[in-house]
Amino acid sequence: MDNASDSKPQTFSDRNAALIKVGLIAFISLLLLIPTSMINSLVYERESTKEQAIWEVSQKWGEAQTLTGPFISVPYTITEKRYSSIDSANVWTERTEYLNLLPEQLSISGSIFPEKRYRGIYEIIVYNSDITLTGNFAHLDPRTFNIENKNLQLDKAFLSFGISDLKGIEDQISLDWGNKSKIFNPGTISNNLLSSGINVPLNLSLNSNNELETESFIFNVKLKGSQYINFVPVGKVTYVELTSDWPTPSFDGTFLPTTREVSEDGFTATWNVLHLNRNYPQAWIGAQHRVNESAFGVNLLLPVDSYQKTNRSIKYAILFIGLTFLVFFFIEIINQKRVHPIQYILVGLALSLFYTLLLSISEHTTFNVAYGISTALTIGLIAAYTKTILKSNALTGLMAGILIVLYLFIFILIQLQDYALLMGSVGLFVILGLVMYFSRKIDWYHINNDRS
């Protein structure tokens, strides 16, 4: 009776201490997402700084290049009757339009010579290139477009070649037009197809069939650029062959290579594009088509983008924090150990600091090495702190082992990008199964009585 009289009725907090602790742990976990999101913003900031460094170097060396053409433009006059508000009468006016003619055959062969440049701690890929273009134009009858011969300005025809960044031109460019050699001029005469490029005048004539008399052409371009180079397939048949000693190319754009060989010594790639594969004809008037939408080429990628991988690893922060706190909670329940909320917060901050270490170290070494160093430092710190909290080598070893498995699991997810969702789903299912297994014998209704 004395024991009964001495016992005090349990309060609401006593009866629901475990539930309150779970709620408090969940609140701390969500609270720790604030510094994690700040670290995520830091990743984007550093990545933007890298992009700025690439832009600064590209502005001085040469930006990413897109090559368009060559093509012929023939000006002709159109006489129209229009009403003039000044004269209050119809007046005859003249304006100039351009007949654009694309090559029948276009062959492009080139070599790319990449090199690494540095702006601060950032690595930037630039290149030199040596590109030769050969081909010929079909004979076109202007009457196909209802253009009368008297309106043609054949002596003012010109050949244009688009280069997106003229700073990259290293040597003078000369055109072999039949048995004649002509020097290109800077700029574009008409903006129907190009906003940046070079041109050379052609003095064309009509043959006996009233067709434009054209010649075969060949010219060489030595060009500097940054990161990628693209080509626009303006030929009725466009054949492109590129070689380089860069081992990690990414083939981008509208068309993928017909053949490609990539090894540690570099790559060779060929494209064969027909006029049937694109959405514009071989000849037209004015600015009716946007040919650059059919561009294709190669992107000289760096082997590892540490910012993308760091950003992906941050997405698993809630998993790190939640599972670590869950282990501490079960240690409290099963082994009758006490862990204060402040101690939960300190462990969570150590887990968040992992991403800052990963970001800063990966800027000076490879991502895998940075991940290993950051993991070792974080687990070492948490294990040492756990030892002071739990006063048990066995429990400390258990915590360290679980963290090692967890960090290894996340590392595998980051590497297996295509199978990350599958592996992540299976991993979470296994983790849930383990939690259910180890908690199966816990009498949740009498936890507080047992702990008292």
Wavefront OBJ file of the C-alpha trace (Angstrom):
o trace
v 0.000 0.000 0.000
v 2.865 2.309 0.705
v 4.145 1.822 -2.845
v 0.701 2.492 -4.186
v 0.305 5.579 -2.077
v 3.754 6.861 -3.015
v 3.217 6.408 -6.747
v 2.145 9.528 -8.525
v -0.254 9.586 -11.481
v 1.524 10.019 -14.816
v 1.049 13.317 -16.582
v 0.313 13.639 -20.298
v 4.019 14.315 -21.041
v 5.013 11.241 -19.045
v 2.562 9.006 -20.876
v 3.609 10.327 -24.306
v 7.297 11.036 -23.762
v 8.374 8.824 -26.680
v 5.858 10.439 -29.023
v 6.929 13.913 -27.944
v 10.581 12.963 -28.483
v 9.801 11.715 -32.000
v 8.019 14.981 -32.771
v 10.929 16.983 -31.413
v 13.407 14.948 -33.502
v 11.271 15.489 -36.624
v 11.151 19.232 -35.920
v 14.956 19.363 -35.495
v 15.389 17.416 -38.746
v 13.263 19.903 -40.654
v 15.017 22.807 -38.947
v 18.382 21.483 -40.146
v 17.175 21.713 -43.753
v 17.667 25.482 -43.455
v 21.506 25.336 -43.356
v 21.356 22.565 -45.960
v 19.391 24.809 -48.335
v 21.901 27.595 -47.687
v 24.702 25.210 -48.694
v 22.722 24.328 -51.812
v 22.550 28.032 -52.671
v 26.301 28.212 -52.144
v 26.763 25.420 -54.711
v 24.791 27.415 -57.289
v 26.769 30.534 -56.430
v 30.092 28.756 -56.950
v 28.822 27.248 -60.176
v 27.781 30.716 -61.367
v 31.249 31.988 -60.506
v 32.698 29.209 -62.635
v 30.402 30.134 -65.534
v 31.516 33.743 -65.175
v 35.149 32.651 -65.335
v 34.410 30.638 -68.499
v 32.673 33.656 -70.035
v 35.604 35.976 -69.232
v 38.131 33.634 -70.838
v 35.839 33.028 -73.822
v 35.465 36.758 -74.405
v 39.204 37.081 -74.812
v 39.984 33.796 -76.549
v 36.867 33.091 -78.599
v 33.372 31.965 -77.669
v 31.662 28.728 -78.596
v 31.548 28.632 -82.394
v 28.728 27.872 -84.804
v 29.668 27.649 -88.508
v 26.959 28.277 -91.115
v 27.369 27.953 -94.849
v 28.704 28.836 -97.235
v 25.787 30.040 -99.353
v 25.276 32.401 -102.284
v 23.028 35.460 -102.193
v 21.971 37.177 -105.423
v 20.311 40.599 -105.027
v 17.484 41.622 -107.313
v 15.136 44.590 -107.456
v 11.389 44.587 -107.033
v 9.339 47.506 -108.350
v 6.083 48.113 -106.519
v 3.313 50.684 -106.656
v 2.500 52.116 -103.222
v 0.295 54.885 -101.979
v 2.211 57.913 -100.703
v 0.491 59.984 -98.033
v 2.864 62.848 -98.835
v 1.995 62.982 -102.524
v -1.562 61.731 -101.989
v -1.081 59.418 -104.940
v 0.323 56.045 -105.965
v 4.085 56.082 -106.598
v 6.513 53.468 -107.915
v 9.159 52.319 -105.433
v 12.055 49.925 -105.652
v 13.401 47.605 -102.983
v 16.112 44.963 -102.963
v 15.547 41.319 -102.070
v 17.984 38.410 -102.018
v 17.779 34.995 -103.645
v 19.635 32.577 -101.359
v 21.216 29.426 -102.770
v 22.680 26.629 -100.621
v 25.391 24.164 -101.746
v 24.573 20.966 -103.596
v 27.463 19.136 -101.932
v 29.234 20.262 -98.761
v 32.121 18.419 -97.148
v 33.668 19.638 -93.915
v 36.759 18.029 -92.444
v 38.574 19.338 -89.421
v 40.725 18.747 -86.400
v 40.165 20.231 -82.954
v 43.068 20.866 -80.588
v 41.712 21.474 -77.072
v 43.725 22.846 -74.190
v 42.995 23.722 -70.588
v 43.129 27.269 -69.282
v 42.697 28.434 -65.711
v 40.985 31.432 -64.172
v 41.663 31.246 -60.440
v 40.767 27.726 -59.312
v 38.504 27.097 -62.313
v 39.458 24.934 -65.270
v 38.243 26.064 -68.699
v 38.389 24.253 -72.035
v 39.369 26.236 -75.135
v 40.467 24.971 -78.520
v 42.152 25.711 -81.810
v 40.688 24.175 -84.947
v 41.737 23.625 -88.524
v 38.712 23.185 -90.792
v 38.488 22.743 -94.550
v 35.236 23.180 -96.484
v 34.729 21.962 -100.052
v 31.680 21.665 -102.267
v 29.727 23.002 -105.202
v 26.422 24.707 -106.018
v 23.672 23.519 -108.354
v 22.729 25.575 -111.420
v 19.535 27.446 -110.546
v 17.146 29.180 -112.937
v 15.967 32.445 -111.267
v 12.712 32.213 -113.213
v 11.767 29.392 -110.808
v 11.095 32.196 -108.324
v 9.466 34.486 -110.936
v 12.540 36.711 -111.052
v 13.157 38.382 -114.396
v 16.711 38.533 -115.689
v 16.630 42.306 -116.015
v 16.055 42.648 -112.268
v 19.009 40.489 -111.281
v 22.135 42.221 -109.967
v 24.537 39.424 -110.849
v 27.599 41.633 -110.466
v 26.640 42.239 -106.808
v 26.182 38.574 -105.857
v 28.237 37.373 -102.909
v 29.110 34.242 -100.973
v 28.653 34.321 -97.185
v 30.004 32.129 -94.417
v 28.696 32.384 -90.866
v 31.086 32.443 -87.891
v 29.356 33.201 -84.602
v 32.411 34.829 -82.984
v 34.790 36.552 -85.393
v 37.413 37.039 -82.651
v 38.305 33.397 -83.101
v 39.649 33.819 -86.670
v 43.427 33.282 -86.597
v 44.509 33.634 -90.247
v 43.288 35.342 -93.385
v 40.644 33.261 -95.186
v 40.787 32.957 -98.959
v 38.228 31.282 -101.213
v 39.234 29.159 -104.198
v 36.305 29.671 -106.587
v 36.947 27.519 -109.611
v 40.394 28.592 -110.788
v 40.231 31.976 -109.038
v 41.244 32.956 -105.522
v 39.319 35.570 -103.551
v 39.849 37.071 -100.093
v 36.939 37.149 -97.645
v 35.733 40.451 -96.212
v 34.498 40.889 -92.635
v 30.820 41.187 -91.816
v 27.605 40.232 -93.557
v 25.899 42.147 -96.364
v 22.462 40.648 -95.740
v 21.035 39.517 -92.393
v 18.605 37.082 -93.995
v 20.532 34.060 -92.717
v 23.409 35.394 -90.633
v 23.996 37.921 -87.906
v 27.781 37.395 -87.845
v 30.150 36.160 -90.504
v 32.321 36.951 -93.521
v 31.621 37.457 -97.215
v 33.316 37.515 -100.590
v 31.924 39.174 -103.779
v 31.064 36.988 -106.790
v 30.544 38.224 -110.316
v 28.022 35.667 -111.553
v 26.501 35.161 -114.960
v 23.758 33.117 -116.608
v 24.529 30.202 -118.902
v 22.719 29.270 -122.096
v 19.964 27.593 -120.074
v 19.327 30.796 -118.116
v 20.866 29.230 -114.993
v 23.304 30.782 -112.543
v 26.811 29.800 -113.533
v 28.586 28.632 -110.367
v 31.918 27.005 -109.567
v 33.201 24.487 -107.052
v 34.747 26.000 -103.939
v 37.287 25.218 -101.257
v 38.571 27.264 -98.319
v 40.299 26.679 -95.016
v 39.420 28.227 -91.644
v 41.711 28.279 -88.622
v 39.442 29.130 -85.733
v 39.650 29.489 -81.961
v 36.728 28.830 -79.657
v 35.595 27.606 -76.269
v 33.950 24.380 -75.143
v 31.923 23.463 -78.223
v 31.785 23.806 -82.007
v 28.625 23.418 -84.113
v 27.879 23.131 -87.831
v 24.727 23.957 -89.778
v 24.005 21.372 -92.539
v 23.296 23.705 -95.453
v 24.317 21.250 -98.169
v 21.875 19.080 -100.045
v 24.271 16.469 -98.786
v 26.410 17.586 -95.831
v 29.315 15.421 -94.721
v 31.308 16.370 -91.621
v 34.339 14.600 -90.201
v 35.974 15.738 -86.953
v 38.997 14.393 -85.109
v 40.482 15.421 -81.771
v 42.645 14.121 -78.954
v 39.952 15.042 -76.374
v 38.777 11.842 -74.609
v 35.392 13.006 -73.246
v 33.293 14.525 -76.049
v 29.533 15.012 -75.902
v 27.792 15.007 -79.276
v 24.959 17.532 -79.175
v 22.494 19.243 -81.443
v 19.875 18.107 -83.924
v 21.884 15.234 -85.400
v 24.078 12.604 -83.770
v 27.155 11.232 -85.554
v 26.686 8.509 -88.150
v 29.892 6.899 -86.889
v 32.059 7.691 -83.897
v 35.034 6.247 -82.089
v 35.918 7.497 -78.616
v 38.929 6.333 -76.614
v 41.456 7.660 -74.123
v 43.455 8.960 -77.100
v 40.625 11.091 -78.461
v 37.685 10.740 -80.831
v 36.743 10.592 -84.495
v 33.176 11.339 -85.553
v 31.384 11.676 -88.884
v 27.968 13.079 -89.766
v 26.050 12.599 -93.019
v 22.987 14.862 -93.217
v 20.601 15.121 -96.172
v 18.420 18.094 -97.092
v 15.468 15.776 -96.429
v 16.490 15.656 -92.750
v 15.936 19.383 -92.171
v 13.025 21.755 -92.559
v 14.217 24.235 -95.199
v 14.905 24.006 -98.963
v 18.040 24.573 -101.030
v 16.946 27.981 -102.295
v 14.511 30.656 -101.179
v 13.904 34.400 -101.130
v 14.453 36.644 -98.106
v 14.542 35.541 -94.476
v 11.975 32.772 -94.520
v 13.897 30.090 -92.627
v 15.985 29.750 -89.456
v 18.743 27.414 -90.488
v 20.582 27.481 -87.146
v 17.864 25.338 -85.573
v 19.379 22.323 -87.383
v 22.903 22.833 -85.976
v 24.875 19.914 -84.558
v 28.365 19.408 -83.214
v 30.514 18.417 -80.274
v 30.831 19.676 -76.704
v 34.249 19.252 -75.105
v 33.189 18.192 -71.636
v 35.375 18.079 -68.570
v 35.501 14.518 -67.186
v 33.764 15.439 -63.886
v 31.421 18.247 -62.923
v 31.782 18.349 -59.147
v 29.043 20.973 -58.722
v 26.369 18.763 -60.265
v 27.379 15.798 -58.123
v 27.536 17.912 -54.975
v 24.084 19.275 -55.733
v 22.764 15.738 -56.217
v 24.273 14.585 -52.920
v 22.580 17.479 -51.063
v 19.212 16.133 -52.182
v 19.797 13.200 -49.831
v 20.467 15.434 -46.802
v 17.107 14.692 -45.172
v 17.842 10.978 -45.553
v 21.219 11.370 -43.798
v 19.782 13.409 -40.949
v 16.609 11.380 -40.526
v 18.298 7.974 -40.450
v 21.080 9.138 -38.108
v 18.533 10.582 -35.693
v 16.481 7.388 -35.986
v 19.484 5.314 -34.914
v 20.047 7.581 -31.898
v 16.384 7.302 -31.009
v 16.418 3.507 -31.099
v 19.593 3.499 -28.999
v 17.700 5.601 -26.466
v 14.729 3.202 -26.445
v 16.543 -0.138 -26.549
v 19.653 0.618 -24.481
v 18.081 3.059 -22.025
v 20.442 5.896 -23.030
v 19.586 9.572 -22.896
v 20.369 11.907 -25.815
v 19.497 15.565 -25.324
v 17.875 17.568 -28.170
v 20.906 19.877 -28.200
v 23.055 16.833 -28.911
v 20.760 15.917 -31.790
v 21.224 19.419 -33.188
v 25.026 19.245 -32.938
v 25.115 15.887 -34.730
v 22.784 17.298 -37.420
v 25.043 20.297 -37.930
v 28.002 17.940 -38.358
v 26.037 16.088 -41.051
v 25.232 19.407 -42.777
v 28.861 20.506 -42.625
v 29.726 17.439 -44.725
v 28.373 19.212 -47.815
v 30.444 22.331 -47.223
v 33.544 20.166 -46.948
v 32.559 18.277 -50.095
v 32.012 21.478 -52.070
v 35.220 23.217 -50.984
v 37.507 20.180 -51.318
v 36.071 19.129 -54.707
v 37.108 22.497 -56.169
v 40.748 21.510 -55.654
v 40.676 17.775 -56.384
v 38.432 15.122 -57.943
v 34.926 14.607 -56.616
v 35.604 11.023 -55.497
v 38.629 12.048 -53.434
v 36.692 14.971 -51.949
v 33.801 12.673 -51.059
v 36.157 10.240 -49.320
v 37.901 12.960 -47.290
v 34.625 14.644 -46.300
v 33.083 11.310 -45.301
v 36.076 10.329 -43.164
v 36.116 13.697 -41.364
v 32.359 13.710 -40.744
v 32.157 10.128 -39.504
v 35.223 10.641 -37.316
v 33.705 13.744 -35.726
v 30.301 12.132 -35.094
v 31.872 8.900 -33.797
v 34.045 10.803 -31.304
v 31.032 12.818 -30.135
v 28.875 9.670 -29.905
v 31.509 8.074 -27.669
v 31.201 10.957 -25.196
v 27.389 10.765 -25.267
v 26.774 7.031 -25.032
v 29.932 5.971 -23.137
v 30.002 2.741 -25.142
v 32.523 1.504 -27.693
v 30.015 -0.978 -29.105
v 27.317 1.651 -29.692
v 29.890 4.074 -31.098
v 31.087 1.401 -33.512
v 27.480 0.674 -34.482
v 26.834 4.334 -35.231
v 30.058 4.678 -37.255
v 29.261 1.503 -39.200
v 25.762 2.685 -40.069
v 27.119 6.045 -41.265
v 29.765 4.306 -43.404
v 27.087 2.160 -45.058
v 24.843 5.191 -45.558
v 27.559 7.354 -47.143
v 28.632 4.452 -49.354
v 25.014 3.947 -50.435
v 24.624 7.617 -51.387
v 27.955 7.576 -53.239
v 26.751 4.649 -55.336
v 23.499 6.503 -56.095
v 25.450 9.528 -57.322
v 27.621 7.406 -59.623
v 24.721 5.376 -61.050
v 22.793 8.319 -62.445
v 20.588 6.273 -64.783
v 19.639 3.813 -62.036
v 19.549 6.258 -59.102
v 15.762 6.110 -58.714
v 15.691 2.299 -58.808
v 18.583 1.885 -56.381
v 17.218 4.602 -54.097
v 13.778 3.005 -53.960
v 15.204 -0.439 -53.203
v 17.563 1.031 -50.584
v 14.762 2.881 -48.780
v 12.639 -0.259 -48.842
v 15.460 -2.240 -47.228
v 16.007 0.482 -44.612
v 12.305 0.502 -43.740
v 12.375 -3.265 -43.433
v 15.328 -3.122 -41.038
v 13.619 -0.468 -38.905
v 10.485 -2.593 -38.701
v 12.532 -5.675 -37.818
v 14.538 -4.098 -34.985
v 11.486 -2.345 -33.566
v 9.195 -5.388 -33.649
v 9.662 -6.301 -29.955
v 9.379 -2.786 -28.568
v 6.281 -2.345 -26.404
v 5.497 1.237 -27.344
v 2.668 1.476 -24.754
v 4.996 0.691 -21.825
v 8.189 2.449 -22.926
v 7.872 5.144 -20.292
v 7.245 2.626 -17.498
v 10.283 0.618 -18.554
v 12.491 3.703 -18.667
v 11.301 4.842 -15.257
l 1 2 3 4 5 6 7 8 9 10 11 12 13 14 15 16 17 18 19 20 21 22 23 24 25 26 27 28 29 30 31 32 33 34 35 36 37 38 39 40 41 42 43 44 45 46 47 48 49 50 51 52 53 54 55 56 57 58 59 60 61 62 63 64 65 66 67 68 69 70 71 72 73 74 75 76 77 78 79 80 81 82 83 84 85 86 87 88 89 90 91 92 93 94 95 96 97 98 99 100 101 102 103 104 105 106 107 108 109 110 111 112 113 114 115 116 117 118 119 120 121 122 123 124 125 126 127 128 129 130 131 132 133 134 135 136 137 138 139 140 141 142 143 144 145 146 147 148 149 150 151 152 153 154 155 156 157 158 159 160 161 162 163 164 165 166 167 168 169 170 171 172 173 174 175 176 177 178 179 180 181 182 183 184 185 186 187 188 189 190 191 192 193 194 195 196 197 198 199 200 201 202 203 204 205 206 207 208 209 210 211 212 213 214 215 216 217 218 219 220 221 222 223 224 225 226 227 228 229 230 231 232 233 234 235 236 237 238 239 240 241 242 243 244 245 246 247 248 249 250 251 252 253 254 255 256 257 258 259 260 261 262 263 264 265 266 267 268 269 270 271 272 273 274 275 276 277 278 279 280 281 282 283 284 285 286 287 288 289 290 291 292 293 294 295 296 297 298 299 300 301 302 303 304 305 306 307 308 309 310 311 312 313 314 315 316 317 318 319 320 321 322 323 324 325 326 327 328 329 330 331 332 333 334 335 336 337 338 339 340 341 342 343 344 345 346 347 348 349 350 351 352 353 354 355 356 357 358 359 360 361 362 363 364 365 366 367 368 369 370 371 372 373 374 375 376 377 378 379 380 381 382 383 384 385 386 387 388 389 390 391 392 393 394 395 396 397 398 399 400 401 402 403 404 405 406 407 408 409 410 411 412 413 414 415 416 417 418 419 420 421 422 423 424 425 426 427 428 429 430 431 432 433 434 435 436 437 438 439 440 441 442 443 444 445 446 447 448 449 450 451 452
